[in-house]
């Protein structure tokens, strides 16, 4: 699963929150053990903000993997604006999103958020 696009699925609880982690390494060696070549990310959704943060400072693994699509299950109302802010402070308005009213699912597409970097996605 190295250098491939990811789809992130977020299932909100009754409070509208969610947390989860992602572990990533090269998938075939023991470099994670001896050279700290792994990546551990924490994803959290709270108050209409999805964030990606480092969950282990020990990991040194670099990746080109991106989050290309995000599905958020349990969003109660259709958003008017979705923005992303990357680790370097760059903010972008996300145009490619759809909302399924019947199932309360927000689908964001055509994203390019690096798995290894900090970022935030804000829903308004």
N, C-alpha and C positions, 0 to 999 in steps of 0.2 A: 504493500500500500504506500510505497514511496513515490512522491511527485505525481500524484493523481488528484483530480478534483474531488472534494468531499461534499456530501449533502448532510446538513446538520438538522436533526429533528428535535424540537423542544416541546415537551408536553407539560403544560402549566398545571399546577395544583389548584385547589379551590381558592387560594389567596392570589392567584395570578403570578406565581413564582416557580422557578425551577433552577436546579443546579446539576452539573455533571462534569465528568473529567474525561480527557482523551490522552492515552499513552501512545507514543509513536517512537519507533526505532527503525533501523534498516531492514529488519525482518529476517535476517539470515546469519548474522554474526553474533559474537559475544562482546562486541564493542560497547554495548550498553553497560556491561558489568565492569570492565577494566578501564575503559576510556570515557565513561559517562556520556556515551553517545545515545542519548534518549531525550525525549521531549515529553513533558507532562503539563497539560493545559487544564485550566478550570474555566468552565462556562457557567455563567449565572444570568438569570432573568429576574429582574425586580423593577417595579414601577415603570414598566414599558421600555426598559433598557436591557439589551442582551450584551454582555461583555465577555471578552476572552482575555484571560490573564495567565501568567506563568504560575504553575502550582508547585514547581520544584526548581530552585536556583541551581541545583547540582547538574541538571541536564544540559549538555552542550550540543545536542544534535541540531543541525541546520537543515531546513527543508524548503522546497519550493512549492509544497502542497498548499492548495487554496481551498477555502470554503466557497463553493460556486453557487450553492442553493441552500436556503434555510426554510424549513416549514415550522411554523409555530402553531401548535394546537391549543385551543382554549382562549384565543383572543376574543374578547366580548364585543368589540365594535370595530367597524372598518376604519383603518387609519387614513388620514389625508396626506401625511408626509412621513417618509422613512429616510433617515440619514445615517451614514456611517462615518465614523471618525477613526482614523488609523493612528498607530503609535507615534507617528511623526506630526500629528496634529491636523492632517489633511482631512477636511470634511467634504463629503459628497452626498448629494441627494440621490436616493435610489429610485429610479423610474420603473424598473421591471418588477412590479409586485401585483398580486391578485389576492382578493379576499373572498372566501367561500362563506357566505352568510349562514347557510344551512348548517354547516359543520364547524363554524367558528375557527377556520384555518387560514392563516396568513402565509402565503408562499412568496418568497423573495428569490429572484433568479438573476442570472448574469452578474453575480458578485465576483469579486477577486480579493478576498480577505485572506492573507497569509496565515496559515495555521500556527506558525511559530511566533507571530507578533501579537502584541496587545492591540485590541480594537474594541469599539463599541458600536452598537446599532440602536438608534433611538426611534421609537414609534410614537407618532403624534396623531 
